[in-house]
Amino acid sequence: MILYNITINIDKEREFEFVEWMKFEYLPKVMQTGLFFEKRFFRLLQEDNGDGVNFSAQFFTEGMEDLEFFQQKYAPVLREEIVEKFGSQFVSFRSVLESVD
């Protein structure tokens, strides 16, 4: 199992708008690709960074092939959407983790 994690720091004044957009726009679009079987969305409670609010969007897939297909076909368009919506008021980074169970 593969976990695709996107950590996002958003300006505090855009937090509510960001959460609503993620829940009703971004996360459903990712899941509609059919490449992930589960999603989770978290607010980080203990943060080292005093600027903004941190969130983690997590998507679970069976293998790297599905993730690579997502990254090639869907991720660029979705990244454009978040940039258009929030501009320079967010930063993000991505992590890929593999289950060792």
Secondary structure as the mmCIF struct_conf table of DSSP 4:
data_model
#
loop_
_struct_conf.conf_type_id
_struct_conf.id
_struct_conf.beg_label_comp_id
_struct_conf.beg_label_asym_id
_struct_conf.beg_label_seq_id
_struct_conf.end_label_comp_id
_struct_conf.end_label_asym_id
_struct_conf.end_label_seq_id
STRN STRN1 ILE A 2 ILE A 10
HELX_RH_3T_P HELX_RH_3T_P1 LYS A 12 ARG A 14
HELX_RH_AL_P HELX_RH_AL_P1 GLU A 15 TRP A 21
HELX_RH_PI_P HELX_RH_PI_P1 MET A 22 TYR A 26
HELX_RH_AL_P HELX_RH_AL_P2 LEU A 27 GLN A 32
TURN_TY1_P TURN_TY1_P1 THR A 33 THR A 33
BEND BEND1 GLY A 34 GLY A 34
BEND BEND2 PHE A 37 PHE A 37
STRN STRN2 GLU A 38 ARG A 43
BEND BEND3 LEU A 45 GLN A 46
BEND BEND4 ASP A 48 ASP A 48
BEND BEND5 ASP A 51 GLY A 52
STRN STRN3 VAL A 53 THR A 61
BEND BEND6 GLU A 62 GLU A 62
HELX_RH_AL_P HELX_RH_AL_P3 MET A 64 LYS A 73
TURN_TY1_P TURN_TY1_P2 TYR A 74 TYR A 74
HELX_RH_AL_P HELX_RH_AL_P4 ALA A 75 PHE A 86
HELX_RH_3T_P HELX_RH_3T_P2 GLY A 87 GLN A 89
STRN STRN4 PHE A 90 GLU A 98
#
